[in-house]
Amino acid sequence: MRFLAACHRRPVDATPIWIMRQAGRYLPEYRAIRDKLSFMEMCRRPDVAAEVTLQPLRHFELDAAIVFADILLPLEGMGIGFHFSPEDGPVIERPVRGAAELTGVRPFDARRDLPHVLETVKLVRRELDERTPVIGFSGAPFTLASYVVEGGHSRTYEHIKRLMYGDPETYGRLMALLADAVVDYLLAQIEAGAHAVQVFDSWAGCLAPFDYERFVLPYARDVVARVKQRGVPVIYFVNGAAGMLSLVGQAGSDVVGVDWRVELDHAWEQLGDVAVQGNLDPVALLGPPQAIEERVADILRRAAGRPGHIFNLGHGVLPSTPPDNVKYLVDAVHRLSAKSASG
Ligand code: CP3
């Protein structure tokens, strides 16, 4: 399995590729199911979630599957209600803005709160029968905290930053609760059969490096250390981290995911001895094949055949992406990397 070999920085026959949000709205057969069921219903039904997980693998020669779920799912079991609004995306019903709201938050227990996700992991693993590895995932403590405190999407992250600066004790208690939740969730997914896990810190790029180092890194490092003990590769992805990659690397993950705002070789220089995942701009997939090809070639040239490159987008695939362009991308990565490996 090329993906796992690359996570361990072992040589591969061609660069492995998977795509963040590879199961989703850009696929017509996803939309056909989604027309009948809500997103949350899809997540709650292991048969449906497993089917949707496998859909992209039938079209494209992807080197890994990622379990169909969402980073927000653990919140419900912790007593933090939320829903998806068609206009605003995720909405937290009662955002935690201080110590008072935190009293209603309880520890997460994956087996009690999300048995259906664990069942999905098992189903996917059985279905793939060791042909393709399965990636489990969780939001990182800070990204989850920013949803819980902001109440949904934010441009300024003013509520979470205000809590961080003004009431570091409550912020720390929330982050510690979330870090325990993330560890419990990832370990349960590994036990259910996940071959690797990714921790999404999608919003940590909103912070100055000074604050990332003090308020995010200790929790990320703690999560990575506790999960790594199980011996499966841990991928840590921080979106918008070009200015603080050396700090992101200090979290200690086996693989670091990078977005497209940094050249892959420059990112790798700052990260040192780790595997690197990335980093095509998702919007490049809206361009013609020629534009995709040029950008893939540039990224592979910068990876320069070093062991430990996993190709991915720098963030999730957009719903407006033509599936044919995803096929072009996957095939181009394999074709161009296999060629360079043979000289
Ligand atoms: O990668 C995969 O294919 C696995 C599934 C997956 C989803 N969400 C499915 C999903 C994964 C790994 C996620 C992670 C996730 N969810 C993140 C981290 C990655 C990132 O994009 O930064 C975040 C921030 C979320 C929170 C979230 N969930 C958002 C912002 C949205 C989109 C809201 C919208 O309507 O656009 C969701 C919903 C969601 N999660 C969808 C999917 C396929 C769309 C649901 C639908 O069909 O309406």
Boltz pocket constraint, residues with backbone or C-beta under 6 A from the ligand:
constraints:
  - pocket:
      binder: B
      contacts: [[A, 19], [A, 20], [A, 21], [A, 22], [A, 23], [A, 24], [A, 25], [A, 34], [A, 39], [A, 66], [A, 67], [A, 68], [A, 69], [A, 70], [A, 71], [A, 72], [A, 84], [A, 85], [A, 86], [A, 89], [A, 90], [A, 137], [A, 200], [A, 202], [A, 239], [A, 315], [A, 316]]
      max_distance: 6.0
